[in-house]
Amino acid sequence: RPCLLWFDECANILVKDITYKNSAMWTETYSRCRNIHVDSITVKENYFFNADGCNMLDCEVFIIENCDINTMDDGICLKGYTHQGCVRGIIRNNKVRSICNGIKMGTDSSGGFRDIVIEDNEVWQTGISGLALEIADGGVMENITVRNIKMTVVATPIFIMLSNRHRKVTDSITVPMGSIRNIRIENIDAVV
């Protein structure tokens, strides 16, 4: 089950004006990368479950903008597997449809999410939520700004979860409880 595009430990990336169809797994993924600009991609994914549209894993300084994402799993998803987490990102001016979550941080959250702005997006026809902010594997989510989001036919407009899945670091050590703080959400127009 390959991804269509995967950058790992890269820097200074520009991906623009690409159309993806029928990925067997996550469509477009960036892991442990820095200075990423994703602009005007189109994802047409109605083939396989678990095919996220655009994933950032432990990335720093990124912009996802002007994209049109239609997928069977999460539309735009940030994950924090390592201590780095996702830091200093902007997600703006995108149109996202998803059978799961439109725009999501987590569930994998060990490294957390810091200094993220999500603005001027349109999310429609989601099966789970329009916006999901989740800490379940430790980590800190802080300084998150969400504004000017239009949601149409979403199961749950905003879902925020702080939990602990008790993942093991070693046989005797589990991941501690994380935290969520300094979250600002404003000007959301949602129709369920």
N, C-alpha and C positions, 0 to 999 in steps of 0.2 A: 504494500500500500504506500507508494511513494507520494511525496508532496510534489507540486508542480515547480515550486521555487523555494530554495532554502539557502540563506546566508548564515554562516556560523563564524563568529569572531572576526567580523569584517568592519571596516570603517569607511565613512564618506560614500554612502550608497544613494543613488537616485534610481528609482524604478518608476517609470511614467508611461502612460498611454498603452497599457497592455491589457488584453482580454484573456481571462482564464475560463476554461470550461471543464467540467466533469473531473475534478481532482479525486483521487482515491483516498486521500487523507487531508490534512491541513493544506489549503491551497497555496498560501504564501506565508513563509515563516522566516523570522529573523531571530537568531539566538546569540546573546552576548555580543551584540553589535553596537556601534556608536555612530552618531551623525547619519541618520537614515531619513530619507525623504521619499515617501510613497505618494504619488500624485496621479490622479485620474486613471486608476485601474478599474477594470470591470470584472466582476466575478459572477459567472452564471453556473451555479452549482445545484443541480437537482438530481444528482446521480447517487451520492453516497452519504450516509450518516457519518458524523465525526469529520466532516470536511469544512472546517472553519474557513472564513474568508481571508482574514489577514491577522497573523499572530506576531506579537512582540514578546520575546522571552528574555528577561534580564537585559534589556536594552537601555541605552542612555542617549538622550538628545534625539528625539524622533518627531516627525510630522507625518500624519496620515490625513490627506485632504483630497477633496473633489472626487471621491471614489463612489462607485455604484456597485454595491455588494448584495447579492441574492444567493443565500446559501442554506444548506440543510442543517448546519450547526451554527455555532456562534459567528456573528458577522465580523466584528473587530474584537480581538481578545488579547489582553495583556496577562502574562504569567510571570511569577517570580520564583523560579526554582532554586536559585543560589542566593548568597548573601547580597549580591548586587541589586537584584530586583529591577523594576522598571522606573526610570528616573527622568524627569524633565521632558515630558512628551506633550504633543498637541494633536488632538483628533478633531478635525473641523470640516464643515461643508460636505459631509458624506451623506449618501442615501443608503440605508441598510435595511434589508429584509432577512429574517432568520426564522427557522422553525424553533430555534432555542432562544438565545439572548442576542439582542441587537448589538450593544456595546457592553463589554464585560471586562472587569478586573478580577482575577482569581480563576478558579478556586485555588489553584496552586499559588501559594503566597509567601513562601519562606523568606524571600528577599524583600517583599513588600512593594509598595507603589508610592512614589513621592513626587510632588510638584507636577501634576498632570492637569491639563485643561482640555475639557470636552465641550465644544461649542458649535452652535449653528448647524446641527445635524438633523436629519429626518430619519426616523425609524418607523417601520410599518410591518404589520402582520407577523408579530413574533409569537411563538408558542409558549415561552417562559416569561421573559421580561424585556422591556425596552432598554433599560440600563441596570446592570448588575454590578454591585461593589461587594466583593467577598474576600474575607480573610478567614481561612480555614486551616492553614498549616503554619501558624506563627507569622511573623512579619508585621510590619507597621504600614498602614495606609494613612497618609497624611498630606495635607495641602492639596486637596483635590477640588477643582472648580468645574461645575457642570452648569451650562447656561444655554438658553435659547434652543431648546430641543423640541421638535414637533414629533409626536408619536400618534400613530393611527392604527387601530385594531391590534393593540398589544395586550397580552394576557395580564401582566402586571407591569405598570409603567416603571416603577423604581423598586428594586430589591436590594436591600443592604443586609449583609449577614456577617456576624462575628461568631465563629465557632472554632472547634478544635477537633480534627479528625484523628488526633493521637498518632500521627505518623512516626515511625521509628527512625531515629538518627543512627542508633546502634541497637543491639539486642536489649540493652537496659535503659536507654535514653530516648524519650519521645520529644517531639517538637513542643515547645511551650505555647501557651495562649498568646495570640497576637493582639493588636490594638488598632482602632480606627479613630482618627481625630482630625479636626480642622477640615471638614467637608462642607463645601458651599454649593447648594443647588438652587437655581433660580430660573424663572421664566420657562417653565415646562408646560407645554400644551399637549395633553394626552387624552385620547379617546380609546376606551376599551371595547 
